Each structure stands twice: as C-alpha cells, then as structure tokens.
C-alpha cells in the first residue's frame, strides 16, 4: 500500500549535468519560486556534477511540472 503524499511539502531534486555553473544557471532560469542549494557533488570519475536543491511544492502537478522543466533543459542530463 502506497503512503499518500500530503501537500504542501518540502521536496528535493538532484539535478545532474556536466558543468556546475551551467546547471545552476538552468535552475535559476527555470524556477520562479524560492529554493535552496543543499549540496553539490562531482561524480566518482568527475564527468558529471549533481546539484541538490530543496523547495516547497504545493501539489503533485507542481512537483511534476518542475521535474519536466528541469529535465528538458539542454544543460541538464538527468533529474532525480
């Protein structure tokens, strides 16, 4: 049985790309709501960078919309 997700709630995204500055700039371009960078980590081989952000989302639709917008940006390789 799945547990219901209640909104509003704080949500975290890991945004992965090649260049830290390009990923951060993409995040700033896409998000028009307050967010916080929580950590930035290079991959084990140094080929990618993961930028973790947290923000408050008010619905599943908002959460999914942010995920799609981040995923579609040319400087972002993956969103988790």
DSSP file (Angstrom, degrees, kcal/mol; ACC not computed):
  #  RESIDUE AA STRUCTURE BP1 BP2  ACC     N-H-->O    O-->H-N    N-H-->O    O-->H-N    TCO  KAPPA ALPHA  PHI   PSI    X-CA   Y-CA   Z-CA
    1    1 A X              0   0    0      0, 0.0     2,-0.2     0, 0.0     0, 0.0   0.000 360.0 360.0 360.0 128.7    0.0    0.0    0.0
    2    2 A X        -     0   0    0      1,-0.1     2,-0.4     0, 0.0     0, 0.0  -0.564 360.0-124.3 -80.7 140.9    1.4    3.4   -1.0
    3    3 A X        -     0   0    0     -2,-0.2     2,-0.1     1,-0.1    -1,-0.1  -0.687  29.6-113.8 -84.2 135.7    1.5    6.1    1.5
    4    4 A X        -     0   0    0     -2,-0.4     2,-0.6     1,-0.1    -1,-0.1  -0.441  21.9-134.0 -69.3 137.4   -0.3    9.3    0.5
    5    5 A X        -     0   0    0     -2,-0.1     2,-0.3     4,-0.0    55,-0.1  -0.847  20.9-149.2 -93.7 122.7    1.9   12.4   -0.1
    6    6 A X        -     0   0    0     -2,-0.6     2,-0.3     2,-0.1    53,-0.1  -0.733  21.9-106.0 -96.1 141.3    0.5   15.4    1.6
    7    7 A X  S    S+     0   0    0     -2,-0.3    51,-0.2    51,-0.1     2,-0.2  -0.871  87.8  43.2-120.7 153.1    1.0   18.9    0.2
    8    8 A X  S    S+     0   0    0     49,-0.7     2,-0.3    -2,-0.3    50,-0.2   0.576  82.9 146.5 -71.3 157.0    2.4   21.5    0.6
    9    9 A X  E     -A   57   0A   0     48,-2.1    48,-2.8    -2,-0.2     2,-0.4  -0.985  52.7 -99.0-155.4 158.7    5.7   19.8    1.4
   10   10 A X  E     -A   56   0A   0     -2,-0.3     2,-0.4    46,-0.2    46,-0.2  -0.676  42.3-170.5 -81.9 134.7    9.4   20.2    1.0
   11   11 A X  E     -A   55   0A   0     44,-3.2    44,-2.0    -2,-0.4     2,-0.4  -0.961  11.2-146.4-129.6 145.0   10.8   18.3   -2.0
   12   12 A X  E     -A   54   0A   0     -2,-0.4     2,-0.4    42,-0.2    42,-0.2  -0.917  10.7-170.6-114.1 138.7   14.4   17.6   -3.0
   13   13 A X  E     -A   53   0A   0     40,-2.4    40,-2.5    -2,-0.4     2,-0.6  -0.972  14.9-148.9-121.5 140.3   15.7   17.3   -6.6
   14   14 A X  E     -A   52   0A   0     -2,-0.4    66,-2.6    38,-0.2     2,-0.6  -0.962  18.7-162.9-104.3 118.4   19.1   16.1   -7.6
   15   15 A X  E     -AB  51  79A   0     36,-2.8    36,-3.0    -2,-0.6     2,-0.4  -0.911   6.3-162.2-109.6 120.4   19.9   17.9  -10.9
   16   16 A X  E     +AB  50  78A   0     62,-3.1    61,-2.7    -2,-0.6    62,-1.6  -0.855  23.4 133.9-114.2 135.6   22.8   16.3  -12.9
   17   17 A X  E     -A   49   0A   0     32,-2.1    32,-2.9    -2,-0.4    59,-0.1  -0.883  58.1 -98.1-157.6-172.1   24.8   17.9  -15.6
   18   18 A X  S    S+     0   0    0     57,-0.5     2,-0.5    -2,-0.3    58,-0.1   0.828 102.3  40.8 -87.8 -36.5   28.3   18.3  -17.0
   19   19 A X     >  -     0   0    0     56,-0.3     4,-2.4     1,-0.1     5,-0.2  -0.962  66.1-147.2-125.2 126.2   29.1   21.8  -15.7
   20   20 A X  H  > S+     0   0    0     -2,-0.5     4,-2.6     1,-0.2     5,-0.2   0.906 100.5  48.2 -57.2 -46.3   28.2   23.2  -12.2
   21   21 A X  H  > S+     0   0    0      1,-0.2     4,-2.5     2,-0.2    -1,-0.2   0.889 111.9  49.2 -65.6 -38.6   27.7   26.8  -13.4
   22   22 A X  H  > S+     0   0    0      2,-0.2     4,-2.2     1,-0.2    -1,-0.2   0.901 112.3  48.4 -66.3 -40.3   25.5   25.7  -16.3
   23   23 A X  H  X S+     0   0    0     -4,-2.4     4,-2.3     2,-0.2    -2,-0.2   0.936 113.1  47.3 -64.9 -45.9   23.4   23.5  -14.1
   24   24 A X  H  X S+     0   0    0     -4,-2.6     4,-2.5    -5,-0.2    -2,-0.2   0.926 111.8  50.2 -61.6 -44.1   23.0   26.3  -11.5
   25   25 A X  H  X S+     0   0    0     -4,-2.5     4,-2.3     1,-0.2    -1,-0.2   0.898 109.4  51.9 -62.0 -40.2   22.1   28.8  -14.2
   26   26 A X  H  X S+     0   0    0     -4,-2.2     4,-2.1     2,-0.2    -1,-0.2   0.919 109.0  50.4 -60.9 -43.9   19.5   26.4  -15.7
   27   27 A X  H  X S+     0   0    0     -4,-2.3     4,-2.7     1,-0.2    -2,-0.2   0.936 110.7  49.0 -60.8 -46.7   17.9   26.0  -12.3
   28   28 A X  H  < S+     0   0    0     -4,-2.5    -1,-0.2     1,-0.2    -2,-0.2   0.880 111.9  50.1 -60.6 -38.2   17.8   29.8  -11.8
   29   29 A X  H  < S+     0   0    0     -4,-2.3    -1,-0.2    -5,-0.2    -2,-0.2   0.869 117.3  39.2 -66.6 -37.0   16.2   30.2  -15.3
   30   30 A X  H  < S+     0   0    0     -4,-2.1     2,-0.4    -5,-0.2    -2,-0.2   0.897 102.4  71.1 -84.8 -43.6   13.5   27.6  -14.7
   31   31 A X     <  +     0   0    0     -4,-2.7     4,-0.1    -5,-0.2    -1,-0.0  -0.628  42.1 173.4 -87.5 129.2   12.4   28.1  -11.1
   32   32 A X        +     0   0    0     -2,-0.4     2,-0.3     2,-0.1    -1,-0.1   0.084  64.0  76.3-114.4  20.3   10.4   31.2  -10.1
   33   33 A X  S    S-     0   0    0      1,-0.0    -2,-0.0     0, 0.0     0, 0.0  -0.898  96.4 -83.0-124.6 156.8    9.8   30.0   -6.5
   34   34 A X        +     0   0    0     -2,-0.3    22,-0.5    22,-0.0     2,-0.3  -0.291  55.1 164.7 -61.7 141.5   12.3   30.1   -3.6
   35   35 A X  E     -C   55   0A   0     20,-0.1     2,-0.4    -4,-0.1    20,-0.2  -0.955  25.4-138.6-149.2 165.9   14.7   27.2   -3.4
   36   36 A X  E     -C   54   0A   0     18,-2.2    18,-2.2    -2,-0.3     2,-0.5  -0.995  16.0-129.3-131.7 134.6   18.0   26.3   -1.6
   37   37 A X  E     +C   53   0A   0     -2,-0.4    16,-0.3    16,-0.2     3,-0.1  -0.712  27.3 178.9 -75.3 128.4   21.1   24.5   -2.9
   38   38 A X  E     -     0   0A   0     14,-2.9     2,-0.3    -2,-0.5    -1,-0.2   0.771  58.7 -13.3-104.8 -32.3   21.8   21.8   -0.3
   39   39 A X  E     -C   52   0A   0     13,-0.9    13,-3.1     2,-0.0     2,-0.4  -0.972  47.9-151.6-165.5 156.5   24.9   20.1   -1.8
   40   40 A X  E     +C   51   0A   0     -2,-0.3     2,-0.4    11,-0.2    11,-0.2  -0.994  22.6 175.8-134.7 125.0   27.0   19.9   -4.9
   41   41 A X  E     -C   50   0A   0      9,-2.5     9,-3.4    -2,-0.4     2,-0.2  -0.991  23.6-135.7-136.6 136.3   28.9   16.7   -5.6
   42   42 A X  E     -C   49   0A   0     -2,-0.4     7,-0.3     7,-0.2     5,-0.0  -0.532  35.5-103.9 -80.2 155.9   31.0   15.5   -8.5
   43   43 A X    >   -     0   0    0      5,-2.7     3,-1.1    -2,-0.2    -1,-0.1  -0.277  40.2 -97.6 -69.9 167.0   30.6   12.0   -9.9
   44   44 A X  T 3  S+     0   0    0      1,-0.3    -1,-0.1     2,-0.1    -2,-0.1   0.824 127.0  38.2 -59.5 -33.0   33.3    9.5   -8.9
   45   45 A X  T 3  S-     0   0    0      3,-0.0    -1,-0.3     0, 0.0    -2,-0.0   0.449 111.9-118.5 -96.6  -1.9   35.1   10.0  -12.3
   46   46 A X  S <  S+     0   0    0     -3,-1.1    -2,-0.1     2,-0.2     3,-0.0   0.613  81.6 117.9  78.5  11.9   34.5   13.7  -12.3
   47   47 A X  S    S+     0   0    0    -28,-0.0     2,-0.3    -5,-0.0    -1,-0.0   0.752  75.5  28.1 -81.8 -24.5   32.5   13.6  -15.6
   48   48 A X        -     0   0    0    -29,-0.0    -5,-2.7     2,-0.0     2,-0.4  -0.867  64.9-145.2-133.8 164.0   29.2   14.9  -14.0
   49   49 A X  E     -AC  17  42A   0    -32,-2.9   -32,-2.1    -2,-0.3     2,-0.5  -0.992   9.1-149.9-129.5 139.0   28.1   17.2  -11.2
   50   50 A X  E     -AC  16  41A   0     -9,-3.4    -9,-2.5    -2,-0.4     2,-0.6  -0.952   8.2-166.0-111.7 127.8   25.0   16.7   -9.1
   51   51 A X  E     -AC  15  40A   0    -36,-3.0   -36,-2.8    -2,-0.5     2,-0.4  -0.952   9.7-154.9-111.6 116.4   23.4   19.9   -7.7
   52   52 A X  E     +AC  14  39A   0    -13,-3.1   -14,-2.9    -2,-0.6   -13,-0.9  -0.784  15.2 179.3 -97.1 133.2   20.8   19.1   -5.0
   53   53 A X  E     -AC  13  37A   0    -40,-2.5   -40,-2.4    -2,-0.4     2,-0.4  -0.952  13.4-157.4-129.8 150.4   18.0   21.7   -4.3
   54   54 A X  E     +AC  12  36A   0    -18,-2.2   -18,-2.2    -2,-0.3     2,-0.3  -0.967  21.8 154.3-124.5 147.3   15.1   21.8   -1.9
   55   55 A X  E     -AC  11  35A   0    -44,-2.0   -44,-3.2    -2,-0.4     2,-0.5  -0.973  43.8 -97.7-159.4 165.4   11.9   23.8   -2.3
   56   56 A X  E     -A   10   0A   0    -22,-0.5     2,-0.4    -2,-0.3   -46,-0.2  -0.810  34.3-166.6 -94.8 129.1    8.3   23.7   -1.2
   57   57 A X  E     -A    9   0A   0    -48,-2.8   -48,-2.1    -2,-0.5   -49,-0.7  -0.891  13.5-157.7-112.7 146.4    5.8   22.3   -3.7
   58   58 A X  S    S+     0   0    0     -2,-0.4     2,-0.3   -50,-0.2   -51,-0.1   0.508  70.5   5.2-102.4  -5.2    2.1   22.7   -3.3
   59   59 A X  S  > S-     0   0    0      1,-0.1     4,-2.2   -50,-0.1    -1,-0.2  -0.988  71.6-103.1-165.8 165.9    0.8   19.8   -5.4
   60   60 A X  H  > S+     0   0    0     -2,-0.3     4,-2.8     2,-0.2     5,-0.2   0.878 120.6  56.3 -61.8 -39.0    1.8   16.7   -7.4
   61   61 A X  H  > S+     0   0    0      2,-0.2     4,-2.4     1,-0.2    -1,-0.2   0.916 108.2  46.2 -61.1 -43.8    1.2   18.8  -10.6
   62   62 A X  H  > S+     0   0    0      2,-0.2     4,-2.4     1,-0.2     5,-0.2   0.932 112.6  50.6 -63.8 -45.6    3.7   21.4   -9.5
   63   63 A X  H  X S+     0   0    0     -4,-2.2     4,-2.0     1,-0.2    -2,-0.2   0.923 113.9  44.2 -57.9 -47.0    6.2   18.8   -8.5
   64   64 A X  H  X S+     0   0    0     -4,-2.8     4,-2.6     2,-0.2    -1,-0.2   0.870 111.0  54.3 -67.6 -37.8    5.9   17.0  -11.9
   65   65 A X  H  X S+     0   0    0     -4,-2.4     4,-2.4    -5,-0.2    -2,-0.2   0.906 109.2  47.6 -64.1 -42.6    6.0   20.3  -13.8
   66   66 A X  H  X S+     0   0    0     -4,-2.4     4,-2.6     2,-0.2     5,-0.3   0.920 111.4  51.6 -63.2 -44.1    9.3   21.3  -12.1
   67   67 A X  H  X S+     0   0    0     -4,-2.0     4,-2.5    -5,-0.2    -2,-0.2   0.929 112.1  45.7 -58.8 -47.1   10.7   17.8  -12.9
   68   68 A X  H  X S+     0   0    0     -4,-2.6     4,-1.7     2,-0.2    -1,-0.2   0.910 112.8  49.9 -64.2 -43.2    9.7   18.1  -16.5
   69   69 A X  H  X S+     0   0    0     -4,-2.4     4,-0.6     2,-0.2    -2,-0.2   0.921 113.9  44.6 -64.4 -44.0   11.1   21.6  -16.9
   70   70 A X  H >< S+     0   0    0     -4,-2.6     3,-1.2     1,-0.2    -2,-0.2   0.936 112.9  51.8 -63.6 -45.6   14.4   20.7  -15.3
   71   71 A X  H 3< S+     0   0    0     -4,-2.5    -1,-0.2    -5,-0.3    -2,-0.2   0.788 106.4  55.1 -62.4 -29.2   14.7   17.5  -17.4
   72   72 A X  H 3< S+     0   0    0     -4,-1.7    -1,-0.2    -5,-0.2    -2,-0.2   0.611  81.3 108.5 -83.1 -12.1   14.0   19.3  -20.6
   73   73 A X  S X< S-     0   0    0     -3,-1.2     3,-1.5    -4,-0.6   -47,-0.0  -0.429  72.0-131.1 -72.6 140.5   16.9   21.9  -20.3
   74   74 A X  T 3  S+     0   0    0      1,-0.3    -1,-0.1    -2,-0.1    -3,-0.0   0.728 105.2  50.5 -65.0 -24.1   19.8   21.4  -22.6
   75   75 A X  T 3  S+     0   0    0    -53,-0.1     2,-0.6   -58,-0.1   -57,-0.5   0.458  96.4  81.8 -93.4  -1.0   22.4   21.7  -19.8
   76   76 A X    <   -     0   0    0     -3,-1.5   -59,-0.3    -6,-0.2     3,-0.1  -0.918  51.3-178.4-109.4 123.6   20.7   19.1  -17.5
   77   77 A X        -     0   0    0    -61,-2.7     2,-0.3    -2,-0.6   -60,-0.2   0.806  68.0  -4.2 -87.9 -33.1   21.3   15.5  -18.2
   78   78 A X  E     -B   16   0A   0    -62,-1.6   -62,-3.1    -8,-0.0     2,-0.4  -0.990  52.5-152.0-160.8 150.3   19.1   13.9  -15.6
   79   79 A X  E      B   15   0A   0     -2,-0.3   -64,-0.2   -64,-0.2    -8,-0.0  -0.998 360.0 360.0-128.1 132.7   16.8   14.8  -12.6
   80   80 A X              0   0    0    -66,-2.6   -65,-0.1    -2,-0.4   -68,-0.1   0.324 360.0 360.0-121.6 360.0   16.2   12.5   -9.7
